[in-house]
């Protein structure tokens, strides 16, 4: 899965989001994701992370994506 595919899926899921995705290793399986959205404001930090990870449940379970580093914040 490419950085652009990750970004596209997040933008489809969180339509108000600003998203930046960085491939940390060049192997297309370790990513840093910065997402700014108000859609997750009502959730605790752990539940915010779970919600974003759930968008990629299939890829995480299969090993296609090994790891995400997440930075989640509200839009201003």
Buried (B, 14 or more C-beta within 10 A) or exposed (E): BEBEEBBEBBBEBBEEBEBEBEBEEEEBBBBBBBBBBEBBEEEEEEEBBEBBBEBBEEBBEEEEBEEBEBEBBEEE
